[in-house]
Amino acid sequence: MPAKVRTPPWPVGQLATFELRDYRRELEHAIERTPEQTAERETLGQRLAEVLIEEETRAAARTGGPVDLPA
């Protein structure tokens, strides 16, 4: 059965840090429960990638380090 993940009330870049963390966890759990090779799993993976990029960007901003974004 496909996992349902709520859509956050704001764009990922506008979520509070705790909201971003909770959304990431929700996506990770949904991916674990979704069968491989399905369009829904791919969509969840794309959403998770967006969250991970935002978290990395914020971490780099806090430390003053570079942001290593995927190509």
N, C-alpha and C positions, 0 to 999 in steps of 0.2 A: 504494500500500500504506500503510495507516495506521501512524503512528509509535507505538511503545510508549514510555511514560515510567514509570519506576519510581515507586512511592509512597514518599515519604520515611518513615523509621522513626519520626518524631515529627511532631506537628502543626507547621505552618509557623512559628508563633510561638515554638516551642521549638528550632528549628534553629539551629545555630551560623552565624555570618555566612558562612563559606566554604561551608557546606552549602546555605544559602539562595541564594548566588550560583551555585553549580553547578546547583541545581535550576532556577533561572531560565533559565540557558543551555540546559539540557536541554529545557525547555518551549518556548523560543523556536525551537530547531532542529526540534522535533517539529511545531510549528505550520507552519513553512516546508515541511515534507515532507508535510503532510496536505492533501488536496484541500479547496478552499473549499466552503462551504455543506454541511458535514457535521456531524452531531451531535458527533462526536469532536473536531473542531476547535473547536467552541463550548465543549466541556468543558475542553479544554486552555487556551483563552482565559480561562475563569473561574479556573482554577487559577493561571495566570500573573498575573491581576489580583490575586489574593490575595497572591502573592509580592511583587508591586510595592508593594502597600499596606504590607506588613510592612517592606520595605526603606525606604520613605519614612518610616514611623513611626520606625524606628531612626535614620535620618539626622537627623530633626528632634530626636529625643531627644539626640543627640550635640551638635547645634549650639544647642539650646535654642529652636529656631524652631517655628512652628506647623506642624501637620500638615494638608495640603490633601488630604482624602480625597474620592474621587468620590461623587456623590450616588446 
